[in-house]
Amino acid sequence: MAINKWMLAALKALSYTEIDVKENYELYRAFNSTVTTPVKSIYKMSDFKIHLKEKEIPIRIFHPDEKTSDQVFLFFHGGGWVIGDIDTYTKPCASLANATGRRVLSVDYRLAPEHPFPCGLEDCYHAALTIFENSEAFFVKPENIILMGDSAGGNLAACISLMGRDNNTFKFEKQILLYPATFNDHSETSRFRSVHDFGKDYLLTSKRICDYIDLYIQSEEDFNSPYFAPLLADDLSDQPDTLIITAQYDPLRDEGEAYAKALEKAGNYVDFYRMQDALHGFFSLPKRFVHVQRTYRLIEDFLKRNR
């Protein structure tokens, strides 16, 4: 069902009443936690930590009510690298586990600006490396681990896949990227039409994206790194089979689709789907919503397809 004029007016009002992210990111975090953190006791889940020399990386494992597959999602949450955590993503991850019959391992990485690029990325990389190298401890074979993330989490999943190839440390068989950030320019000079068409009135504004990036990225070198903007990578070969799902009314839509085409051009297998009438962040909606249900079906089809 298309967005009608009344809904569009409401979205426009919400988009223009946002507080300044750079000045109030801590308030954003607190608000996001208040409205999205569920009662954890109702879910089948367990917490543990990956211990490295200088830090700990929290991981939350979600168990489906009925396990139907040995595959496991290694999930990285969204939030512009600045907000979000495994608590705020408990409900979407639990729903994903139950809808697909697969376990979900959700990674809690460090956030900017306290921990700017590449801190969060390094947490995700080391979590992936530890789980890949010690897969038997997680009762999963390496080939059954699926990289997955939404928005900034999709960005992190794509980037650690490139890092694994470049460092010759791991390669995952499949990755699922939901409306991922893949490029570095979301300003008035952006080459992507969706930034201009949907960057003001559809909740996630281009200004907010730029604010998140300003909090995350500290130098021009980082800004142009393929480990921040994977669409800038000179070489996208030898990547996992990939499913990319974008949202119709999302400023990040076109760069996600451009990444799908670039991966395919580099010789990778790619499934791509544009979710019609959807806004950025739709995967965090309750599981009864049509876009969430459709996403589960697309994931199931992608994972069951043998090449």
DAVENZI-V607301 format. One record per pair of residues at least 12 apart in sequence whose ideal C-beta (glycine too) atoms are under 6 Angstrom apart, sorted by the first residue. I is the first residue (numbers start at 1). J is the second residue. Records with the same first field share a line. If there is no record, write none. Layout:
I->J, J
//
This chain:
2->277
11->201, 202
12->201
15->201, 203, 205
21->208, 211
22->211
25->82
28->83
29->83
32->83, 88
33->88
36->88
37->87, 88
38->90, 91
40->90
43->94
44->63
45->60, 62
46->61
47->60
50->127, 130
57->123, 127
58->108
59->105, 107
60->86, 106
61->105
62->93, 94, 97, 104
63->103
64->97, 98, 101
65->98
66->101
67->101
68->101
69->101, 102
70->144
71->102, 144, 146
72->103, 140, 145
73->104, 146, 148
74->105, 145, 147
75->93, 104, 106, 148
76->107, 124, 149, 153, 156, 157
77->89, 153
78->150, 151, 152, 153
79->152
80->152, 212
81->112, 120, 152, 216
82->111, 112, 212, 215
85->108
86->106, 108
89->106
92->284
93->106
95->287
99->296
107->124, 127
109->123, 124
110->123
112->215, 216
113->215
116->216, 218
117->216, 217, 222, 228
121->156, 159
124->156, 160
125->160, 163
128->160
129->169
132->170
143->173
145->172
146->174
147->172, 175
148->176
150->178, 283
151->179
152->181
154->177, 178, 180
155->180, 181
157->175
158->177, 180, 230
159->227, 230
161->175, 239
162->230
165->238
172->240
173->240
174->240, 241
175->240, 242
176->243
177->244
178->245, 283
179->246, 247, 250, 252, 256, 280
180->256
181->252
182->230, 231, 255, 259
183->229, 231, 255
184->223, 229
186->206, 209, 210
192->254, 255
193->254
194->251, 253, 254
195->251
198->249, 251
199->251
202->249, 279
203->279
204->280
206->251
231->259
236->262, 263, 266
237->266, 267
239->263, 268
241->269
242->263, 270
243->271, 302
244->256, 260, 272
245->273, 275
246->274
247->275, 278, 279, 280, 282
248->276, 277, 278
249->279
250->280
260->272
269->307
271->302
273->298
275->291
278->291
//
